[in-house]
Amino acid sequence: MKLRATLLMIFSLMMASAQNFTEKAKLLVNASSLDPLIAAAGDKKLVLLGEASHGTHEYYVWRDIISRRLITEHNFNFIAVEGDFASLYNLNQYVKNVEGAGKSAREVLMKLNRWPTWMWANEEVVALAEWLRKHNDSLPQDKKVGFYGMDVYDEWHSKEMVLEVLKKTDESSFNFAKQQYNCFNPHKGESWQYAHAVKGGKEDCAAATKRVVDYIRSNREALKALPDDTYFYLLQNAIVVHNAEEFYRESVASKDAVSWNSRVFHMRETVGDLLTLYGENSKGVVWAHNTHIGDASFTSMRNTGEKNIGQLKRESLGKENVFLIGFASYKGKVMAGSRWGARMEEMTIPNAIRNSVETKLKKTGMDACYFIFDEADRQEENLEVMGHRAIGVVYNPQFDRRQFVPTIVPMRYDALLFFKETTALRPLHR
């Protein structure tokens, strides 16, 4: 209670402290520089890797390096990313060398067509996927490391996949699911249109989508011809449809944190399902934005009731089983769009604002470094609130100073990687 009261006071008054990050900074040069970080994270159930933007080369590269070491040295079983489940499952099939998979990671990723394509259709992900494929080729099929999307978007593709799998497997199951999904008529493919229609009085489809999920769960015997991985694919796509229906409907109907949290709960559920899929002793890596993986309890998000997967997994699995790693940079370039659906651009990120995490870390004098936080860093006298930059897929450098989220860094993360200057992602689509 004392700490909680202190946090509320800190967020309202923006208190400062004399904590010196320079003393804790570890120089970041190559993969071996990460030895202390890997040692600290390797025994965890989940390691969550953030990013301060969705379009920065260094964030992807170093998440890749960390992930490879966790997989090879500590037997992590899967990577779950802030991406679409149905589309990215094709990449999962490729890295596992499943029959019928694409000929290369590049071929698979070039087929991604939902904006913002650059988030996953980029050279950085190609490199990771090809490494995973090579790593998996020496493993039995049931031990291969997976790559999955955990987001709630691309729901119409997921609906198509549910019907496609059922049509090939069991006619009565296919007819049942198709009948339930007819609830979305005449708004097929238009989730926002559907959500506005519900707000205007149309009956919602929550019960119908839930019936499909429940049917698939309770009729495994009727679907016994499906291998376990295909059944998992079927069920997860049905869950995406169900949870996306809630997300879009709540986004239109609510003005508070309900819609944000519905998406977060879906991510939490998906990661939990992956841990179950891979067995009792499974371990996973999660890639998502800092706003999803850095514990929301120690940011201004708590004031609006917004939660995130980092917070929820700390609560459900225990802090001792979860390791949260944030990323930050002082200035650089980023791939983003000026508005939703706009052409992607390489934009310039200006110098960070005063009294921000990034400006304070620049004072280390290092081009790249990282920090591992311990209990000494979390003593109340060290709890300083600072702005921490968060850039989304939509960005306008002119208003960059609005992008800083009040944060208590050593509480929000277990570790933080910092880069003085970063470069933009290298997208496959131009």
N, C-alpha and C positions, 0 to 999 in steps of 0.2 A: 504493500500500500504506500509506503514511503517513497519508493522509486516511481510508482505511477503518479503520485502527486507532484514529484519533482519534474517528471516529463511534461505534465500539463503546464507547470510554471515555466519551464524552459521554452516550450513552443510558443507561449504567449509573450515572453519577454525577450527571447533571442539572446540569452546569456552567453558570455564568452568565457573561455578558460585559457590556461597557459600550456595546454598539452603541446608537446613538440613532436611532430610527426617525423622530423628529420632523423631523430635518434633511432627510430624504428625502421627506417627505409632500408630495403634490401635491393641492391642493384639487379636489374633485369637485363640480361644480355642474350642468353640462349636457354634451351630446355633444361640444362643442368642447373641454371640459376634457381629453378623452381624446387629444388630438393626439399627445403624446409616446408614449402606449401604442400607438396605431394605427401610428405610424411604426416602432416597435420590433417589432410583430407582423406587419405587413402583408406581408413578404416570406417568411414561413414556409410550410412545406408543411401544417402542422397548427397550429391555435390551439385549445387546450383550455380551456374556461371552466367553473369549478367552482361550488360552492354549499356552504354550511355546513349547509344543511337542504334538504329537499325541499318546503318549504312557505312560502317567504319571497318576498314581492312584489318587494323591491328587487333580489334576485339575478336574478330573471327579467327584470325591466325593463332592468337594465344589461347583462345578457348579450345581450338583444335589441339594445340600442343599439350595442354592440361588433360584433355580428354584421352588422347593417345596414351599418356603415361598412366592414367587411372585404369584404362582398359588392360594394358600390357603388364603393369606392375601390381595392380590390386584387383584384377578380375571383375571390373564393372561390366554389366551385361547389356546396357542399352543407352542410347542418347535420345532424349525427348526434347523437341524444340517448339518454339512459338511459331508454328506453321500448321498448314491444313493437313488433317489426317489422311483423307482419301488420296490426294495427289502425292504426298510424300511417302505414302506406303509403297509406291512404285520404286522409290529409291531404296526403301527397306528391302524390297524384293531383289534389287540389283546387288546390294552389298552382301546379301546372303546367297547370291548366285542361284536363285530359284528359277526353275524351268519357265521359260517365257519372259523372263526379265529383259530389260533393255540391254543393248550391246555395250553401253558405257554410261558412266554417271552423267556426262555431258548430254548425251542423247535423252536421258530421262528428264534432266532438269530443264532442257530447252523446251519441253512440252508444258511446263508450268505457264499458265496464262492469266492467273488471277492477280490483279494489282495488289500489293507491290511485288512484282516478279523478282526484283533484285535481291530481296531478302534471302532467298534460297537458290535462285538461279544465278550463281556467281562462281567465279574461278576458285574462291576460297573453299566453298562447299564441295566442288568437284574434287579438289585435292584430298579433303577428308574422306569423301566417299570412296575414292579409288584406294586409299590406304585401308579403309575398313574392308573393302572387297578382298584385298590381298591378305589382310590379317585373318579374315574369316575362312579363306580358302584352305587353311591348314587345320580348321576345326570341324568336328562333326556338326551336322545340321542343327541339332538341338542345343549346341553351345555357341552358335554364331551370334555376334553382337548386332543388335538391331538399331534402326534409325526411324523415329516416329514423329509425326506432327501431333501436337496435343491441344491445338486451338479449336475454337467452336465454329470457325468460318468454313466456307465452301460446302455449306449444308446441302445444296441441291445436288452436287456431285455425290455426296455421301448417300443421299436418298436413291440416286440412280444405282449406286453400287449395292445397296441393300436389295433392291429389286432384281438386279442382274444376278447376284449370287443365288437368291431364292428361286428365280426362274429356272436356273440350271440344276437346282437341287430338289425342290419339293413344290409341286404345283399348288397344293392347297395353302401352303405357307406364303407363296408368292401372291396368290389371290387375296389372302387376308391383309398382307402389308399394303398391297396396291389400293385396296378399298379404304384402308385407314388414311393413306396419304392423299386420297382424293379430297380430303378435307381442305387442302391448300388451294384447290381450284377456286377461282380462275387466276390465282396469283403465282402460278408455277414459275420459279426462277426469280421472283421479286419479293425478297423477304421484307424489305422496308414497306413495300406496298401492302403486303399482307398485314404487317404490324399496324399500319395506319387504318386498315379496314377493321381490324379488331377494336381499335380505339373508337372507331365510329359506330360500333355495334355488332359487327360480325362475330359469330361464335369462334372462340379460339380453338386451336388444334392440339392443345397440351395433352388432353386425355387420349387422343388418337395416336400421337407419337409415343406416348407412354405405353399404350397397348402393344405396339410393335416391339418395343424393348422387352416388355414382360413376356410376350409370346416367344421371342427368340431364346430368352433365358429359360423358360419353362418347357420348351419343346426341343431340347437337345437330341432326344431320341429320334424325332422325326428328321432331324438334320444330321444324323449320325454319319452320313456319307462324307461330311465335311471334315477335313483334317483340322486339328486344333488351331493352327495359325489362321486358316481360312474362317473358321467359326469366330475367332477373336476379331478378325477384320470385319466380318458381318455385324457382330454385336456392337463394336465400337462405332461403326458408321451409323447404326440405328441410334446410339446414344448421342452422337453429334447432332443428328436431326432433331432429337427431342430437346436437347439443351440449347440448340440454336434457336428453336422456336421461342423458348423462354427469353433468351437474350435479346432478340429483336423486339419482341412484344414489350418487354420491360424497358427497353431503350426508348421507346416511344411513349409508354404510359407513365414512367417514373422520372423524377428529376433528382433523385438522391443516388445512393451507391448501389441500388438493387441490380441494375443491369451490369455494372462493372463487376460486382461480386458474383453474379451468375456465370460470367465468363471465367472468373478465377476459380470458382467451384468446379467447373468443368475441367480445367487444367489439373486441379488437385485430384479429381476422380480418375482422369486418364493416367496420370503418373502412378496412382495407387493400383490401377488395373494392370499396368506394365510390371510393377513389382510382383504382383500376384502371378502374372503370366510366367515370369522367369523363375519363380520358386521362392521358397522360404528364405534363403540366404542371398537373394538377389540384391544388386546394387545398381543405381542409375545415376546418369548425368543429365542435368536439365539446362538447356540454353534458352534464355528469355531476357527481356529488357530488365534493367535494374529495378524499374517500378514494379516488376513482377517477382523478382527473386530476392531483393533486399527487404528485410522484415518491415512491413508497413507500419507496425506499431511504433517505430522509431523515426517516423517521418510525419509531415503534416497530413498525410493520408488518413491517419487515425482520427483527425478532427471531423472528417466527412463520413466516417464509417467504412471507408474502403479497406479491404483486406487484400492480401496477395498470397501467392503460393509459398513464398519463403516463410511468411508468418504462419500459415496454416500447417505446413509440414513441420516446422519447429514444434507447434502445439500437438500435432498428432503422433509424430515419431519421437519427440524429445529432442532438445537442443544438442544432446550428445551424439545424435545420429544424423545430424544435418549440418552441412557446411556451406555457407553462403559467400560467394565471391563476387564483389562488384568491380566495375571498370569505370575509368574516368580519363579525360584528357583536357588539356588547357586550351588548345586551339587546333585548327587543322582544316581538313576537307571532309565532306560527308555526302553520301548519295541519299537524296530525298526528293519529295515532290512538293510543290508550292501549295497544293490543295489535294484533297482526296481524288485519286484517279488521274492526276496530272502527269505529264511526261516527267520521267526521272531526270534529275539534274545533279551535277557535281557542284555543291555549294561550299562556301567558305564559312567556317565556324570562327567567330571572332574570339579574341582573348576573353577568358572567363572574368566575371564580375569580381569586384572586391568582396572580401569576407565570404568567399566561396571555398568549398573543398578544393577545387582545382587550383585556385590561386595560392592557397596555403601549401599544396603539395608541390607546386612549381618551385617553391623556396628550397626544396631539397637540393636543387641544382642538378638533378639527374634527368636524363632524357627519358628513361623508363625505369620504374622501380615498383616494388610492391610492399604491402604491409600485412602482417598477421596480428590480429588483435587478441589480447588475453584479458584476464580478469583485472589486472592492474589498469588497463586502458578503460575499463568499465566502471571504475570508481566514480562516485558522483562529482568529485572535484574535477574530473576530466571530461565531463559530458558537455560538449560544446555543440550548439546548433549552427550549422552552416548550410548555405545554399549548395545544392548538388545538381549539376546540369543533367537534364533528361530531354533528349531529342527523339521525336517519333518519326514515322514515315512521312508526315507532313511537317514542314519546317520553313520558317522565314528568318534568316539571319538578322534581319532588321529588328526583330522582336526577341532576340536571343535572351535578353535579361529576364524575360518572363518564363524561361525554361528551367529555372532553378528551384528544386524542391527542398524545403527545410529538412535537414537530416542530422541525426546523431550517428556519425559514421561507425564508431566501434561497436555500437549496439545493432545497427542495421545490418552490418556485415561481419563475417568472421575474418575476411581478408579483402584487400582492395588492390587492384593493379592500376597504375597510373602511367600515362604517356604525355610528355610535354606537348608533342605535336603528332597528329594522326593523319592518315590518308584515307581516301574514299575506297569503298568496295569496288571490285572489278566485275560488273554484271555481264552475263552471257548475252542478254537481249540489249539491243541498242536502238 
